[in-house]
Amino acid sequence: MNSSTATDYCASQTSQHDKERYLSALFAGEAQRASLFALYAFNLEIAKTRESVSEPMLGEIRLQWWREAIDEIYEGRPRRHEVVEALATAIGAHDLPKQLFHQIIDARTFDIYDEPMATFGDLIDYAASTSQSLMKLAALCLTEGRPLSDEEKVVLRHLGIAYGLAGVLRAFHFHASQGLVLVPSDLLGEPAALREAILSGRWDKGIHAALKQIATKAEEHYRDGKRDFRRTRTIIRPALLPAAGVMSNIKRVRRGAFNAFEEPVDAPQYLRQLQMLWAQVTGRI
């Protein structure tokens, strides 16, 4: 498969299934854009593991296939697969660190089992290993070979975690329909009862209180990242832009009458586009 075909496939998958990151990638230069699409298509492949298999063992096999595929890219023998081939080109062009790919894959192992997310700290680590790692890889594709500054690393950490936590809020209803609960048990006053309510689609004020705590923590990280956003290089901002709409998600969850089983957490697409455009042009989120 030629590189153009692989890139087109990754762009198509991202456009269909990860609209926010797709739109943010359009602010990057054409050469870097292909690498971003490869990263985001890889992330989609890993993130959909639970919904793609009928039992955890098959999920383990799927994730192991991707671990080995990543290792083989670094050994110079990529597998024949649209996303793998596009990813191999991105890794070769930008010297991306292998451990970040493995962090994303390893963190997603949690998704394939029905075990509860024990603590809020575990959820923060999950967001860091998934969303933050992906955001850092994207930024490294945009730096044109220059290392990230310490300030940029701090902004990436905070906005990556904020976006990951907001993602838990956005996907709450979908995850529940798949039997997956990412709301930490230590945020649920009656963990067993409220976990069962989540899986049964029954709204409860205790669930809302837990989601609002996640929203509050997401806002803390967002504001910490926002403080130094203007000091990041313009060239890496497309990697950060998905986080521009975090506050829209937070405000929806905090509404008094909010019910995540009946109302979308995501802001309208046109608003997300405007927020990203504003952040890219003004350097403010």
Stockholm file with secondary structure:
# STOCKHOLM 1.0

chainA/1-285         MNSSTATDYCASQTSQHDKERYLSALFAGEAQRASLFALYAFNLEIAKTRESVSEPMLGEIRLQWWREAIDEIYEGRPRRHEVVEALATAIGAHDLPKQLFHQIIDARTFDIYDEPMATFGDLIDYAASTSQSLMKLAALCLTEGRPLSDEEKVVLRHLGIAYGLAGVLRAFHFHASQGLVLVPSDLLGEPAALREAILSGRWDKGIHAALKQIATKAEEHYRDGKRDFRRTRTIIRPALLPAAGVMSNIKRVRRGAFNAFEEPVDAPQYLRQLQMLWAQVTGRI
#=GR chainA/1-285 SS CCHHHHHHHHHHHHHHHCHHHHHHHTTSCHHHHHHHHHHHHHHHHHHTHHHHCSSHHHHHHHHHHHHHHHHHHHTTCCCSCHHHHHHHHHHHHHTCCHHHHHHHHHHGGGGGSCCCCCCHHHHHHHHIIIIIHHHHHHHHHHSTTCCCCHHHHHHHHHHHHHHHHHHHHHTHHHHHHTTCCCSCGGGCSSHHHHHHHHHHTCCCHHHHHHHHHHHHHHHHHHHHHHHTGGGSCGGGHHHHGGGGGHHHHHHHHHSTTCCTTTSCCSCCHHHHHHHHHHHHHHSCC
#=GC SS_cons         CCHHHHHHHHHHHHHHHCHHHHHHHTTSCHHHHHHHHHHHHHHHHHHTHHHHCSSHHHHHHHHHHHHHHHHHHHTTCCCSCHHHHHHHHHHHHHTCCHHHHHHHHHHGGGGGSCCCCCCHHHHHHHHIIIIIHHHHHHHHHHSTTCCCCHHHHHHHHHHHHHHHHHHHHHTHHHHHHTTCCCSCGGGCSSHHHHHHHHHHTCCCHHHHHHHHHHHHHHHHHHHHHHHTGGGSCGGGHHHHGGGGGHHHHHHHHHSTTCCTTTSCCSCCHHHHHHHHHHHHHHSCC
//
